[in-house]
Amino acid sequence: MRRAVLALLLLGTAAASQEKYHARLLTAAELRQAESQLAALVGNSQAEYDAQQSFLLEASGQPALLLAAVKYPAPHNAYDCALGFVPKGAPPYLLATIGTGEREAVSCTALSGLGFLANAARPMPDIALVYDSHSPNFPVSTPLLLRWDAHAGRYAIDEAVSRKLGDLEGTETIAGIRKALGAASR
């Protein structure tokens, strides 16, 4: 069921972007490749990679990019989360998402949603994320928006938009994030 929902989200997004990009789940071999290339960056042998939230992203004029969702034990939290990126022909990089910066006091339970959002202003789609997480006192849903930084040649968290999404009701799903961003752009 979860795969079917992801496939529908991806198909709907690809159609909306006029084939500007294509995304699909990683094969088992591709996920192993991403894990081996990201191992030194994650630095934790107990890291867990989520095959249901790891993708191959191909965009017009851009190198193919493997994205791997990873959760790992952390000294200050029960678990931190990150997205690992393995661009074709470039060094891999890790983008810490939960357990760092504005989300330092939050511990990661799981990445519950990932969606690609077409963005005509950028060569790569935005990436919407929703994490199931918890603070020291209660569970929370943590929405984030990643945007392609063409100058750096990598994805980064758009902190301002992510903060706004966290303050809005209904952004605990990818559909809710799409709706909130659509309403914000009018």
C-alpha positions as CSV (number, residue, x, y, z in Angstrom):
1,M,0.0,0.0,0.0
2,R,2.8,2.4,1.0
3,R,4.5,1.8,-2.3
4,A,1.3,2.5,-4.2
5,V,0.9,5.8,-2.5
6,L,4.5,6.8,-3.2
7,A,4.1,5.8,-6.8
8,L,1.0,8.0,-7.1
9,L,2.8,10.9,-5.6
10,L,5.7,10.5,-7.9
11,L,3.5,10.1,-11.0
12,G,1.4,13.1,-10.2
13,T,4.5,15.2,-9.6
14,A,6.3,14.1,-12.7
15,A,3.2,14.9,-14.8
16,A,3.0,18.3,-13.3
17,S,6.6,19.0,-14.1
18,Q,6.3,18.2,-17.8
19,E,8.9,15.4,-17.5
20,K,11.5,17.9,-16.1
21,Y,12.6,15.1,-13.7
22,H,11.9,11.5,-13.0
23,A,12.2,9.7,-9.6
24,R,11.9,6.1,-8.7
25,L,12.6,3.9,-5.6
26,L,16.2,2.6,-5.5
27,T,16.8,-1.1,-6.3
28,A,18.4,-3.2,-3.6
29,A,21.8,-3.0,-5.4
30,E,21.5,0.8,-5.7
31,L,20.7,1.1,-2.0
32,R,23.7,-1.0,-1.1
33,Q,25.9,1.2,-3.3
34,A,24.5,4.3,-1.6
35,E,25.1,2.8,1.9
36,S,28.7,1.9,1.1
37,Q,29.4,5.4,-0.3
38,L,27.7,7.1,2.7
39,A,29.1,4.9,5.4
40,A,32.1,7.1,6.3
41,L,29.9,10.2,6.3
42,V,27.3,8.6,8.6
43,G,30.0,7.3,10.8
44,N,27.8,4.8,12.6
45,S,27.7,1.1,12.0
46,Q,24.2,0.9,13.5
47,A,22.7,3.2,10.8
48,E,19.4,2.1,9.4
49,Y,18.6,2.9,5.7
50,D,14.9,3.1,4.7
51,A,14.4,1.4,1.3
52,Q,10.9,2.8,1.0
53,Q,12.2,6.4,1.3
54,S,15.3,6.1,-0.9
55,F,15.2,7.2,-4.6
56,L,17.0,7.7,-7.8
57,L,16.4,11.3,-9.1
58,E,17.1,12.2,-12.7
59,A,16.5,15.7,-13.9
60,S,17.1,17.4,-17.3
61,G,20.7,18.5,-17.6
62,Q,21.7,17.3,-14.1
63,P,23.7,14.2,-13.1
64,A,21.7,11.3,-11.6
65,L,21.4,11.5,-7.9
66,L,20.8,8.7,-5.4
67,L,18.9,9.8,-2.2
68,A,19.0,7.5,0.8
69,A,17.0,8.1,4.0
70,V,19.1,7.2,7.1
71,K,18.4,7.0,10.8
72,Y,21.3,6.5,13.3
73,P,21.9,6.4,17.1
74,A,23.2,9.8,18.4
75,P,24.9,10.7,21.6
76,H,22.5,13.6,22.4
77,N,19.3,12.1,21.1
78,A,17.9,8.6,20.8
79,Y,18.2,8.9,17.0
80,D,19.1,11.5,14.4
81,C,18.0,11.4,10.8
82,A,19.6,12.5,7.6
83,L,19.4,12.2,3.8
84,G,22.4,10.9,2.1
85,F,23.0,12.1,-1.5
86,V,25.2,10.3,-4.0
87,P,25.5,12.4,-7.1
88,K,26.9,10.7,-10.2
89,G,30.5,11.8,-10.8
90,A,30.7,13.9,-7.5
91,P,31.5,13.1,-3.9
92,P,28.6,11.9,-1.7
93,Y,27.2,14.2,1.0
94,L,25.0,13.9,4.1
95,L,22.4,16.4,5.0
96,A,21.5,16.2,8.7
97,T,17.7,16.8,9.0
98,I,16.6,15.8,12.6
99,G,18.9,16.2,15.6
100,T,20.8,19.3,14.5
101,G,20.3,23.0,14.1
102,E,16.8,24.2,14.9
103,R,15.8,20.5,15.4
104,E,18.7,19.7,17.8
105,A,16.4,18.8,20.7
106,V,14.2,16.6,18.6
107,S,14.8,12.9,18.2
108,C,13.9,11.1,15.0
109,T,11.5,8.2,14.9
110,A,11.2,7.8,11.1
111,L,10.9,9.6,7.8
112,S,7.1,9.2,7.2
113,G,6.9,11.1,3.9
114,L,9.0,12.3,1.0
115,G,7.7,14.0,-2.1
116,F,9.2,15.8,-5.1
117,L,7.7,19.2,-5.9
118,A,8.2,20.7,-9.3
119,N,9.9,24.1,-9.2
120,A,10.2,26.0,-12.5
121,A,12.8,28.3,-11.0
122,R,15.3,25.5,-10.3
123,P,16.8,22.7,-12.4
124,M,16.0,20.2,-9.6
125,P,12.7,19.7,-7.8
126,D,12.1,20.8,-4.2
127,I,12.0,17.9,-1.8
128,A,9.3,17.9,0.9
129,L,9.9,15.7,4.0
130,V,7.8,14.8,6.9
131,Y,9.4,13.2,9.9
132,D,7.8,11.4,12.9
133,S,9.9,12.7,15.7
134,H,9.6,13.5,19.4
135,S,10.8,16.2,21.8
136,P,11.6,15.3,25.4
137,N,7.9,15.7,26.2
138,F,5.7,14.6,23.3
139,P,5.6,13.3,19.7
140,V,5.7,15.8,16.9
141,S,5.5,15.8,13.1
142,T,8.3,17.8,11.6
143,P,7.9,19.1,8.0
144,L,10.9,20.2,6.1
145,L,11.6,21.6,2.6
146,L,14.8,21.0,0.7
147,R,15.8,23.3,-2.2
148,W,18.5,22.8,-4.8
149,D,21.4,25.3,-4.3
150,A,22.8,25.6,-7.8
151,H,25.8,27.5,-6.7
152,A,26.8,24.7,-4.2
153,G,25.5,21.9,-6.5
154,R,23.6,20.3,-3.7
155,Y,20.3,20.3,-1.7
156,A,20.0,22.3,1.5
157,I,17.2,22.9,4.0
158,D,15.2,26.0,3.4
159,E,15.0,27.0,7.1
160,A,12.6,29.9,6.6
161,V,10.0,27.9,4.7
162,S,10.5,24.8,7.0
163,R,9.9,27.0,10.0
164,K,6.7,28.3,8.5
165,L,5.5,24.8,7.6
166,G,6.1,23.7,11.2
167,D,3.9,26.5,12.4
168,L,1.0,25.6,10.1
169,E,-1.8,23.1,10.7
170,G,-2.1,20.3,8.2
171,T,1.5,20.0,7.1
172,E,2.0,16.5,8.6
173,T,1.7,15.0,5.1
174,I,3.2,15.7,1.7
175,A,-0.2,16.6,0.4
176,G,-0.6,19.1,3.2
177,I,2.8,20.6,2.4
178,R,1.9,20.9,-1.3
179,K,-1.3,22.7,-0.3
180,A,0.4,25.0,2.1
181,L,3.1,25.9,-0.4
182,G,0.5,26.5,-3.1
183,A,-1.5,28.8,-0.9
184,A,1.7,30.6,0.1
185,S,2.7,31.3,-3.5
186,R,-0.6,33.1,-4.4
